Amino acid sequence: MSEAEQAAAYAIALAKRRNVSEVTPDELLLGCLQAIAQFGIAQVGSWTLDLEELGIDWLEHPDRAGAKVAYSQAAVDLFDRAARIAKMDGGAMRVDHLLAAFAGEVDGLMGELKRKYEITSAAWRAAVAQLDGPPSERKDEDRGVAVIRDYLTPEEAAAALSIHVQTLRAYVRSGKLPALRLAGERAIRIRRADLDKVLEPLVPQA
C-alpha cells in the first residue's frame, strides 16, 4: 500500500470514527499527515505537527469495517488537483502530491494551520517538496539505465519486502532492522543489504 493509499485509508477510518457520511478535506489532510508521521509526529518543513494535538490516535490502524463513507465534493476536488500535480511531476500520485494540493486551501483544518503557523501557499509547497519522493528504482536519464539505490526510505524498503510500512517501522523500533537517520533530519534510511536481517528460514513442520 502506497502512502497515498494509506492516507485515503486513514481518512476513511477517521470519518467512520467521527460517524460522518463523507470524507471532508479535514479528514483527508489528517490522513495525509498520519501517513507521513513517525511516532505521531508529522514533520513538514520546519513545522512539527503533533497528531495527538490534532485529535488523532496515531497508534490505531485504519479499520476497513463498518458503514461505507463517500468523499465530499471538496475532497474529490483535492484528489483531482493532486492528480494534476502528479501528472506534471511525471508519475503516480503520492502523498506529497496530495499535501501540495492543500496549498491553496484557506478553510477548515488547513486554514487553521496556516493561521497558527503563518504558512503561505508557497512555503507549504516548498516544505512538501522536501518530503521523500521518487521510488528507489529510477531511470538515470543521462545513461538510460535503471539505477538501484543502496539506501531506501521506509516505504521503499517495505515495498521491497512486500510488507506494510508500519510493519517495517516496527522492525526498526524493535531493533530487528538497522536504520540510519539523515544528519539533522527526521528522515531515516535502510540499507538494502540489511533487508535480509528480518528474514529467517522456514522450517518445515514434521
Buried (B, 14 or more C-beta within 10 A) or exposed (E): BBBBEBBBBBBBBBBBBEEBEBBBBBBBBBBBBBBBBBEBBBBBBEBEBEBEEBEBEBEEEBEEEEEEBEBBEBBBEBBEBBBEBBEEBEEEBBBBBBBBBBBEBEEBBBBEBBEEBEBEBEBBBEBBEBBBEBBBEEEEEEEEEEEEBEBBBBBBBBBBBEBEBEEBBEBBEEEEBEBEEEEEEEBBBBBBEBBEEBEEEEEEEE
